[in-house]
Amino acid sequence: MALGNIERMFVLGIDPGLTRCGFGLVEGALEGPETFRAVRAGVLASDPAARVEERLASIYADLLDLYNQVSPDVVVVEKVFFMRNAKTAIPVAQASGVAVALAGARGSLVRQFTSQEVKLAVAGYGAASKAQVQAMVARACSLASVPRPPDAADALALAITYLMVARVESRVAVGT
Amino acid sequence: MALGNIERMFVLGIDPGLTRCGFGLVEGALEGPETFRAVRAGVLASDPAARVEERLASIYADLLDLYNQVSPDVVVVEKVFFMRNAKTAIPVAQASGVAVALAGARGSLVRQFTSQEVKLAVAGYGAASKAQVQAMVARACSLASVPRPPDAADALALAITYLMVARVESRVAVGT
C-alpha cells in the first residue's frame, strides 16, 4: 500500500458460509478523516438441498460475479477457526478458501481476520457482542440503522477492520 | 451417468494440501473389464514462505491450468476431516474447497471421499496402510512400480475409488 496515498479504496468483506455468504463493500482511505461509506451489502445463498460439491460451485460462481461487479482493491475474509460443531467448520473453511483464492487470483490484496480481531478493531474489545459490533458498523459508516441481515453487517465489519488496521499501520510506517 | 455407456472416462483425483496438492488422472470405464490406466500424476506445490492467502491463489491458478489441460469428466477430492493438529486442517479444507468449487464451476462431476472410503474401495478394508493402498494402485493400473511421490499415488487412489464405486453402482442400477 503506497504511503502518502490519499486515494479512496474499495474494501470487500466476506463472511463465508456454505449456506449464506455475507458480503459488504466499504469505501475508505488510509489517510485523512476516518469516514467510511457502506457502498453495498447483502448475502449470497446456496441451495441447502444440493450436494456440498454443487453448493461450493454455486458460491464460486456468485463470488466471481460479485468480484467482477465491484472490482475490490482489497478482499477481507473472516478467518475460520474450529467451532463447537466440527462437521460445520470444514464446509465453512472450504467456502472461505474459495473466497480467498478467487480474490487473490483476480489480483485483489487478500487478508483474513478472526472474529475476535474484528471485535477488537471495530468495537474496541475482543469480547464485544455481535449487536455491539453491528452498532459500531452503523456508526462508522454513518448509517441511520444497523445493516441487515446480520451476515451483511458482519461482512461490513470485516471491511472496516481492514481499513482501521491499515490506517494505523500507515501512520506507524510514516512515523519511522 | 448413462447406463450402457461403455465409453471410457477421465477421472482426476486431488489430494488437497496447502503445501502440496497431489493429482492423478486415471482413464477407465463403468462397464467391461476392470482395467484402469494411469495417464498422469504429480504434485502442485505452493511457496511455504508466502502468506496463506497467496498460497491459496497459487493453488487456484495451478488447478485451473491442470483442469484446462486434462478436461476431466470427474474430479474426486479427498474429504477433509478433523486431524490431530487443528491448525493444519483449516488450510487443507480451504485448498480442498478451491479444488471442489473450481472443478464444479468448469462442469466436471465432483465427488469427495474420505481416506477410509479410499482404503475400503482400493485395498478392501478401511484400516489398510498407506503402503498397501499404494501397492493396490500400482496393481489396478498395471504399473511396474508404486507411483511416486506418495501424494500423487494417493490422488490416483482417489480416482480409482470413484471408478470402482461407480462400476458397482452402475451394475446395481442395471439389476433393478
Chai-1 contact restraints between the chains, C-beta under 6 A:
chainA,res_idxA,chainB,res_idxB,connection_type,confidence,min_distance_angstrom,max_distance_angstrom,comment,restraint_id
A,E53,B,V100,contact,1.0,0.0,6.0,A-B,restraint_1
A,E53,B,G104,contact,1.0,0.0,6.0,A-B,restraint_2
A,E53,B,V110,contact,1.0,0.0,6.0,A-B,restraint_3
A,L56,B,G97,contact,1.0,0.0,6.0,A-B,restraint_4
A,L56,B,V100,contact,1.0,0.0,6.0,A-B,restraint_5
A,L56,B,A101,contact,1.0,0.0,6.0,A-B,restraint_6
A,A57,B,A101,contact,1.0,0.0,6.0,A-B,restraint_7
A,A57,B,G104,contact,1.0,0.0,6.0,A-B,restraint_8
A,A57,B,A105,contact,1.0,0.0,6.0,A-B,restraint_9
A,Y60,B,A101,contact,1.0,0.0,6.0,A-B,restraint_10
A,Y60,B,A105,contact,1.0,0.0,6.0,A-B,restraint_11
A,A61,B,A105,contact,1.0,0.0,6.0,A-B,restraint_12
A,V80,B,I90,contact,1.0,0.0,6.0,A-B,restraint_13
A,F82,B,A86,contact,1.0,0.0,6.0,A-B,restraint_14
A,A86,B,F82,contact,1.0,0.0,6.0,A-B,restraint_15
A,I90,B,V80,contact,1.0,0.0,6.0,A-B,restraint_16
A,I90,B,A93,contact,1.0,0.0,6.0,A-B,restraint_17
A,A93,B,I90,contact,1.0,0.0,6.0,A-B,restraint_18
A,A93,B,A93,contact,1.0,0.0,6.0,A-B,restraint_19
A,A93,B,Q94,contact,1.0,0.0,6.0,A-B,restraint_20
A,Q94,B,A93,contact,1.0,0.0,6.0,A-B,restraint_21
A,Q94,B,S96,contact,1.0,0.0,6.0,A-B,restraint_22
A,Q94,B,G97,contact,1.0,0.0,6.0,A-B,restraint_23
A,S96,B,Q94,contact,1.0,0.0,6.0,A-B,restraint_24
A,G97,B,L56,contact,1.0,0.0,6.0,A-B,restraint_25
A,G97,B,Q94,contact,1.0,0.0,6.0,A-B,restraint_26
A,G97,B,G97,contact,1.0,0.0,6.0,A-B,restraint_27
A,G97,B,V98,contact,1.0,0.0,6.0,A-B,restraint_28
A,V98,B,G97,contact,1.0,0.0,6.0,A-B,restraint_29
A,V98,B,V98,contact,1.0,0.0,6.0,A-B,restraint_30
A,V98,B,A101,contact,1.0,0.0,6.0,A-B,restraint_31
A,V100,B,E53,contact,1.0,0.0,6.0,A-B,restraint_32
A,V100,B,L56,contact,1.0,0.0,6.0,A-B,restraint_33
A,A101,B,L56,contact,1.0,0.0,6.0,A-B,restraint_34
A,A101,B,A57,contact,1.0,0.0,6.0,A-B,restraint_35
A,A101,B,Y60,contact,1.0,0.0,6.0,A-B,restraint_36
A,A101,B,V98,contact,1.0,0.0,6.0,A-B,restraint_37
A,G104,B,E53,contact,1.0,0.0,6.0,A-B,restraint_38
A,G104,B,A57,contact,1.0,0.0,6.0,A-B,restraint_39
A,A105,B,A57,contact,1.0,0.0,6.0,A-B,restraint_40
A,A105,B,Y60,contact,1.0,0.0,6.0,A-B,restraint_41
A,A105,B,A61,contact,1.0,0.0,6.0,A-B,restraint_42
A,V110,B,E53,contact,1.0,0.0,6.0,A-B,restraint_43
